[in-house]
Amino acid sequence: MSTTIKIITSRVLENRALQIILYKNLKSTYYTLTKLNKTNPQKKPSNNVFKYGLIFASTVVAYKLFKNRFVVPAANASSARRQNYNFIADVVETCSPSVVYIEIKDIRRLDFFTGKPMTISNGSGFIIKSDGLIVTNAHVVTNKPQAKVEVRLLNGQVYNGIVEDVDIQSDLATVRIQAKNLPVMNLGNSAELRPGEFVVAIGSPLSLSNTVTSGVVSSTHRGADELGIRGKDMNYIQTDAAITFGNSGGPLVNLDGEAIGVNSMKVTAGISFAIPINYVKQFLNNTKGNKGTAQIENARRRYMGITMLTLTPEIIFEMQQRDQYVPSSITHGVLVWKVMLGSPAHSGGLQPGDIVTEINNKSIKSANDVYSVLSESKTKTLSMTVIRLGKLVSVSVIPEDIN
């Protein structure tokens, strides 16, 4: 009988390890049935067709379970789990070589200890062409006049960057470095993105290069008007993947290793936004060969040095659920997401996380209201009322006229 069992297993499988497992299964099943027959001598022996049919059925079940990894040998269980379920690590391994760290330095101010230009801001970007073209956020590279852009690759090489194209309204920019044969990030299709999909945010938060966070897509259609972006019909991607200072400009990647967004801003823990990659493709097509200097000059007539976000009722509600310092009485305002080091806002005492509710006794309901106040030629000092950690604070800022 053992010979018959061996023949059956060898016919079923060519893999030696699986043959041994199935042989043991067949053998134990056969002898169990034989023993049952011997312990019941008065009972009529089982029909051979039924006996061998049961043996074959049990073997097929064992084979199917093993083949589909429902039954895995204990010695290989750990490695099998790592192979099958570390999908985020696979994405990072594929994408991280094309992610860069961008540092903005003020050439007018020198570090006291090193004598080199002082770092005033930093961010991230990712390479989209092997000849050195990089996509990032406009606010990463244009928030300070007289600035120098440095780009550091994953291998540690540092290049001087040249800002080629800028779109202030959509907050997108391209930077060029003099390098060849660089790793390139594949661009996906943000129109196919669904709420609940896993995404990975790669960037350089707090100057920590290539830091990885993950989460899911909370919404694929958060309107630009809700975020205070003027003149741009854009729907942002909302995610709970952590995006903080330095993550701006880095890629939001799907599990296929494709960039489906550009990390833009964080409101509070669990609420972050990214620019859909389809808008990036449109920006690249529209600005090909056209430099964005004129846009920058016009947009930076008066410089305050902040990145801000309009607080809609929906965003305020989400913040109140997650942040104990957002009072229930607040109904409108603008969230200060980032303050540039050495900027007028920084010198005036404005801090990240402040919620601006009034400027010069004028109620601030959106970022458009702030732009409007800045454009008024008679306004020299901005007297702001802000909410900071649940308390009202007064701040005065004198914007720079840089035109």
C-alpha positions as CSV (number, residue, x, y, z in Angstrom):
1,M,0.0,0.0,0.0
2,S,2.9,2.4,0.8
3,T,4.1,1.9,-2.8
4,T,0.7,2.8,-4.1
5,I,0.6,6.0,-2.0
6,K,4.1,7.0,-3.1
7,I,3.0,6.6,-6.8
8,I,-0.1,8.8,-6.2
9,T,1.9,11.6,-4.5
10,S,4.6,11.6,-7.2
11,R,2.0,11.8,-9.9
12,V,0.3,14.7,-8.2
13,L,3.3,16.8,-7.4
14,E,6.9,17.2,-8.6
15,N,8.0,19.2,-5.6
16,R,9.9,16.9,-3.2
17,A,8.9,18.8,0.0
18,L,5.2,18.7,-0.9
19,Q,5.5,15.0,-1.9
20,I,6.7,14.2,1.7
21,I,3.9,16.1,3.3
22,L,1.2,14.6,1.1
23,Y,2.7,11.1,1.5
24,K,2.4,11.4,5.3
25,N,-1.2,12.6,5.0
26,L,-2.2,9.7,2.7
27,K,-0.4,7.1,4.9
28,S,-1.9,8.4,8.2
29,T,-5.4,8.5,6.7
30,Y,-5.2,5.0,5.2
31,Y,-4.0,3.4,8.5
32,T,-6.6,5.3,10.5
33,L,-9.3,3.8,8.3
34,T,-7.7,0.3,8.5
35,K,-7.6,0.5,12.3
36,L,-11.2,1.5,12.5
37,N,-12.1,-1.5,10.4
38,K,-10.1,-3.9,12.7
39,T,-11.7,-2.5,15.8
40,N,-15.2,-3.2,14.4
41,P,-14.8,-6.9,13.2
42,Q,-18.6,-7.4,13.2
43,K,-19.1,-4.4,11.0
44,K,-18.9,-5.0,7.3
45,P,-15.6,-3.6,5.9
46,S,-15.7,-0.4,4.1
47,N,-16.0,-0.4,0.4
48,N,-12.6,0.1,-1.3
49,V,-14.0,2.7,-3.6
50,F,-15.2,4.7,-0.6
51,K,-11.9,4.1,1.3
52,Y,-9.6,5.3,-1.5
53,G,-12.0,8.1,-2.4
54,L,-11.8,9.4,1.1
55,I,-8.0,9.2,1.1
56,F,-7.8,11.0,-2.2
57,A,-10.2,13.7,-1.0
58,S,-8.2,14.4,2.2
59,T,-5.0,14.6,0.2
60,V,-6.5,17.1,-2.2
61,V,-7.7,19.3,0.6
62,A,-4.3,19.2,2.3
63,Y,-2.6,20.1,-1.1
64,K,-5.0,23.0,-1.7
65,L,-4.5,24.4,1.8
66,F,-0.7,24.2,1.5
67,K,-0.7,25.6,-2.1
68,N,-2.7,28.7,-1.0
69,R,-0.5,29.1,2.1
70,F,-3.4,28.5,4.6
71,V,-1.1,25.8,6.0
72,V,2.5,27.0,6.2
73,P,5.4,25.1,7.9
74,A,6.2,26.7,11.2
75,A,9.9,27.2,10.3
76,N,9.0,29.4,7.3
77,A,6.0,31.2,8.7
78,S,7.9,34.4,9.7
79,S,9.7,34.9,6.4
80,A,6.5,34.1,4.4
81,R,4.6,36.8,6.3
82,R,7.4,39.3,5.6
83,Q,7.4,38.5,2.0
84,N,3.6,38.7,1.6
85,Y,2.6,41.6,3.8
86,N,5.5,44.1,3.6
87,F,3.9,45.9,0.7
88,I,4.8,49.4,2.0
89,A,8.5,48.5,2.2
90,D,8.3,47.3,-1.4
91,V,6.8,50.7,-2.5
92,V,9.5,52.6,-0.5
93,E,12.3,50.6,-2.0
94,T,11.0,51.4,-5.5
95,C,10.3,55.1,-5.1
96,S,12.8,56.5,-2.5
97,P,15.8,56.9,-5.0
98,S,13.8,59.5,-6.9
99,V,12.8,61.6,-3.9
100,V,15.0,64.6,-3.1
101,Y,15.6,66.9,-0.2
102,I,15.3,70.7,-1.0
103,E,16.9,73.3,1.2
104,I,16.4,77.1,0.8
105,K,19.2,79.3,2.0
106,D,19.2,83.1,2.4
107,I,22.4,84.4,0.7
108,R,22.1,87.7,2.6
109,R,22.3,86.0,6.0
110,L,25.3,83.9,7.1
111,D,25.3,81.3,9.8
112,F,27.3,82.5,12.8
113,F,29.2,79.2,13.3
114,T,29.7,78.0,9.7
115,G,29.9,81.2,7.8
116,K,27.6,79.7,5.1
117,P,24.2,81.0,4.0
118,M,21.5,80.4,6.6
119,T,18.9,77.8,6.0
120,I,15.5,79.4,6.1
121,S,13.3,76.6,4.9
122,N,13.3,73.1,3.5
123,G,11.0,70.8,1.6
124,S,10.9,67.8,-0.7
125,G,10.5,67.0,-4.3
126,F,10.8,64.1,-6.8
127,I,12.5,63.6,-10.0
128,I,10.3,63.2,-13.1
129,K,13.0,63.3,-15.8
130,S,16.4,61.6,-15.8
131,D,18.0,64.8,-16.9
132,G,17.3,66.5,-13.6
133,L,13.8,67.9,-13.7
134,I,12.2,68.0,-10.3
135,V,8.6,68.7,-9.2
136,T,7.9,70.4,-5.9
137,N,5.5,72.9,-4.3
138,A,5.8,76.6,-5.3
139,H,5.8,77.7,-1.6
140,V,8.9,75.6,-1.0
141,V,11.1,77.5,-3.5
142,T,9.5,81.0,-3.8
143,N,8.6,82.1,-0.3
144,K,11.7,84.2,0.2
145,P,13.5,86.7,-2.0
146,Q,17.3,86.4,-2.6
147,A,17.1,82.7,-1.9
148,K,19.4,79.9,-3.0
149,V,18.0,76.5,-3.8
150,E,20.1,73.3,-2.9
151,V,19.0,69.8,-3.8
152,R,20.3,66.7,-2.1
153,L,19.8,63.2,-3.6
154,L,19.4,60.0,-1.7
155,N,23.1,59.1,-2.3
156,G,24.2,62.3,-0.6
157,Q,25.1,64.3,-3.7
158,V,24.2,68.0,-3.5
159,Y,23.4,70.2,-6.5
160,N,22.4,73.9,-7.0
161,G,18.9,74.1,-8.2
162,I,17.4,76.5,-10.7
163,V,13.7,77.3,-10.4
164,E,12.3,76.9,-13.9
165,D,8.5,77.1,-13.8
166,V,6.1,78.3,-11.1
167,D,2.4,78.4,-10.7
168,I,1.5,80.2,-7.5
169,Q,-2.2,79.5,-7.7
170,S,-1.9,75.7,-7.9
171,D,1.3,75.8,-5.7
172,L,3.4,73.8,-8.1
173,A,7.0,74.5,-9.3
174,T,9.8,72.7,-11.2
175,V,13.5,72.8,-10.3
176,R,16.3,71.8,-12.6
177,I,19.7,70.4,-11.5
178,Q,22.6,69.7,-13.7
179,A,22.7,65.9,-13.6
180,K,22.1,62.9,-15.9
181,N,20.8,59.4,-15.7
182,L,18.8,60.0,-12.5
183,P,16.1,57.6,-11.1
184,V,12.7,58.7,-12.1
185,M,9.3,58.6,-10.3
186,N,6.5,57.1,-12.3
187,L,3.4,59.2,-12.5
188,G,0.0,57.6,-11.9
189,N,-3.6,58.6,-12.6
190,S,-5.2,60.4,-9.7
191,A,-8.6,60.2,-11.5
192,E,-8.6,56.5,-10.6
193,L,-8.0,57.1,-6.9
194,R,-10.7,55.9,-4.5
195,P,-11.4,56.8,-0.8
196,G,-9.9,54.1,1.4
197,E,-6.9,53.3,-0.8
198,F,-3.6,52.8,1.0
199,V,-1.0,55.6,0.2
200,V,2.5,56.3,1.2
201,A,3.9,59.8,1.8
202,I,7.7,60.2,1.3
203,G,9.6,63.3,2.1
204,S,11.9,65.1,4.5
205,P,10.0,66.3,7.6
206,L,12.1,68.4,9.9
207,S,15.1,67.9,7.6
208,L,15.0,64.1,8.0
209,S,15.6,62.9,4.5
210,N,13.4,60.2,3.0
211,T,11.0,59.7,6.0
212,V,8.1,57.4,5.2
213,T,4.5,57.7,6.5
214,S,1.5,55.8,5.4
215,G,-2.3,56.1,5.6
216,V,-5.4,56.0,3.5
217,V,-7.2,58.4,1.2
218,S,-9.9,60.2,3.1
219,S,-11.3,62.2,0.2
220,T,-10.4,62.6,-3.4
221,H,-12.5,65.8,-4.0
222,R,-11.6,68.5,-1.5
223,G,-12.3,71.7,-3.4
224,A,-9.7,74.4,-3.8
225,D,-12.2,77.1,-2.6
226,E,-12.3,75.3,0.7
227,L,-8.5,75.7,1.0
228,G,-8.5,79.4,0.0
229,I,-6.7,78.9,-3.3
230,R,-7.8,81.6,-5.8
231,G,-8.6,81.2,-9.5
232,K,-7.9,77.5,-9.7
233,D,-10.6,74.8,-10.2
234,M,-8.8,72.0,-8.3
235,N,-9.9,69.1,-6.1
236,Y,-7.3,68.2,-3.5
237,I,-6.6,64.7,-2.1
238,Q,-7.2,64.5,1.6
239,T,-5.3,61.8,3.5
240,D,-4.5,60.8,7.1
241,A,-0.9,60.0,6.2
242,A,1.3,62.3,8.3
243,I,2.5,65.3,6.2
244,T,4.5,67.9,8.2
245,F,7.2,70.6,7.6
246,G,9.6,69.3,5.0
247,N,7.1,66.8,3.5
248,S,5.9,69.6,1.2
249,G,6.6,68.8,-2.4
250,G,7.3,65.1,-1.8
251,P,5.2,62.4,-3.6
252,L,2.1,60.7,-2.3
253,V,2.5,57.2,-3.7
254,N,0.0,54.4,-4.4
255,L,0.8,50.7,-3.8
256,D,1.9,50.4,-7.5
257,G,4.8,52.8,-6.7
258,E,3.3,55.6,-8.8
259,A,3.0,59.2,-7.6
260,I,-0.7,60.1,-7.5
261,G,-0.2,63.4,-5.7
262,V,2.2,66.1,-4.4
263,N,2.2,66.5,-0.6
264,S,1.1,70.1,0.1
265,M,0.0,70.8,3.7
266,K,-1.2,69.4,7.0
267,V,-4.1,71.0,9.0
268,T,-3.9,68.8,12.1
269,A,-3.1,65.2,13.0
270,G,-5.0,63.0,10.5
271,I,-5.9,65.8,8.1
272,S,-3.4,66.5,5.3
273,F,-3.7,67.5,1.6
274,A,-2.0,66.7,-1.6
275,I,-2.2,68.1,-5.1
276,P,-3.5,65.4,-7.5
277,I,-0.9,64.3,-10.0
278,N,-3.2,64.9,-13.0
279,Y,-3.0,68.7,-12.2
280,V,0.8,68.3,-12.2
281,K,0.7,66.8,-15.7
282,Q,-1.4,69.7,-16.8
283,F,1.0,72.2,-15.2
284,L,4.0,70.5,-17.0
285,N,2.2,70.7,-20.3
286,N,1.2,74.3,-19.9
287,T,4.5,75.6,-18.7
288,K,6.9,73.6,-20.9
289,G,9.5,76.1,-22.0
290,N,7.9,79.1,-20.2
291,K,9.6,80.4,-17.1
292,G,7.4,81.5,-14.2
293,T,9.3,84.6,-13.2
294,A,6.5,87.0,-14.0
295,Q,4.1,85.0,-11.9
296,I,6.5,85.1,-8.9
297,E,7.1,88.9,-9.2
298,N,3.3,89.6,-9.2
299,A,2.5,87.2,-6.4
300,R,5.2,88.5,-4.1
301,R,4.4,92.2,-4.2
302,R,4.1,92.2,-0.4
303,Y,5.8,89.4,1.4
304,M,4.6,88.1,4.8
305,G,6.2,84.7,4.8
306,I,3.4,82.2,5.7
307,T,1.5,79.3,4.2
308,M,-2.1,79.4,5.1
309,L,-5.3,77.4,4.8
310,T,-9.0,78.6,4.8
311,L,-11.0,77.0,7.6
312,T,-14.4,75.8,6.3
313,P,-17.1,74.5,8.7
314,E,-16.2,70.9,7.7
315,I,-12.5,71.4,8.4
316,I,-13.2,73.2,11.7
317,F,-15.5,70.4,12.8
318,E,-12.7,67.8,12.0
319,M,-10.1,69.9,13.9
320,Q,-12.4,70.2,16.9
321,Q,-12.8,66.4,17.0
322,R,-9.0,65.9,17.0
323,D,-7.6,69.0,18.7
324,Q,-8.6,70.1,22.2
325,Y,-7.2,73.6,21.7
326,V,-9.7,74.5,18.9
327,P,-12.6,76.3,20.7
328,S,-16.2,75.4,19.9
329,S,-17.0,79.1,19.4
330,I,-14.8,79.5,16.3
331,T,-16.8,79.7,13.0
332,H,-14.2,81.0,10.5
333,G,-10.6,82.0,10.1
334,V,-7.3,81.1,8.4
335,L,-4.9,78.5,9.7
336,V,-1.2,79.4,9.6
337,W,0.4,76.2,8.5
338,K,4.0,77.3,8.0
339,V,6.0,80.4,9.0
340,M,9.3,81.1,7.1
341,L,12.3,81.7,9.3
342,G,13.4,85.3,9.2
343,S,10.2,86.4,7.5
344,P,8.0,89.4,8.6
345,A,5.5,86.9,10.1
346,H,8.3,85.2,12.0
347,S,9.6,88.5,13.3
348,G,6.1,89.7,14.3
349,G,5.5,86.6,16.4
350,L,3.2,84.6,14.2
351,Q,3.5,80.8,14.8
352,P,2.5,77.6,13.0
353,G,-0.9,76.5,14.2
354,D,-2.2,80.0,14.8
355,I,-5.8,80.7,13.6
356,V,-6.1,84.2,12.2
357,T,-9.7,85.5,12.7
358,E,-9.2,89.3,12.3
359,I,-6.7,91.7,10.6
360,N,-7.0,95.4,11.2
361,N,-10.5,94.8,12.7
362,K,-11.6,93.1,9.5
363,S,-13.1,89.6,9.9
364,I,-11.0,87.0,8.1
365,K,-13.1,84.2,6.6
366,S,-10.8,82.9,3.9
367,A,-7.2,83.2,2.5
368,N,-8.7,85.6,-0.1
369,D,-9.3,88.1,2.7
370,V,-5.7,88.0,3.7
371,Y,-4.6,88.6,0.1
372,S,-7.0,91.5,-0.1
373,V,-5.5,93.2,3.0
374,L,-2.0,92.6,1.7
375,S,-2.9,94.3,-1.6
376,E,-4.1,97.5,0.1
377,S,-1.3,100.1,-0.4
378,K,-2.3,102.1,2.6
379,T,-1.9,99.2,5.0
380,K,1.6,99.1,6.5
381,T,1.1,97.2,9.8
382,L,-1.2,94.3,10.0
383,S,-2.7,94.0,13.5
384,M,-3.9,90.4,13.8
385,T,-6.2,88.7,16.2
386,V,-5.2,85.0,16.4
387,I,-6.3,82.0,18.4
388,R,-3.3,80.1,19.8
389,L,-3.8,77.0,22.0
390,G,-7.4,78.1,22.7
391,K,-6.5,81.7,23.7
392,L,-6.8,85.0,21.9
393,V,-3.5,86.6,21.1
394,S,-2.7,89.9,19.3
395,V,0.2,89.9,16.8
396,S,1.5,92.8,14.6
397,V,3.2,92.1,11.3
398,I,4.9,94.5,8.9
399,P,5.0,93.0,5.4
400,E,8.0,93.6,3.2
401,D,7.5,95.5,-0.1
402,I,9.8,93.6,-2.4
403,N,8.8,94.9,-5.9
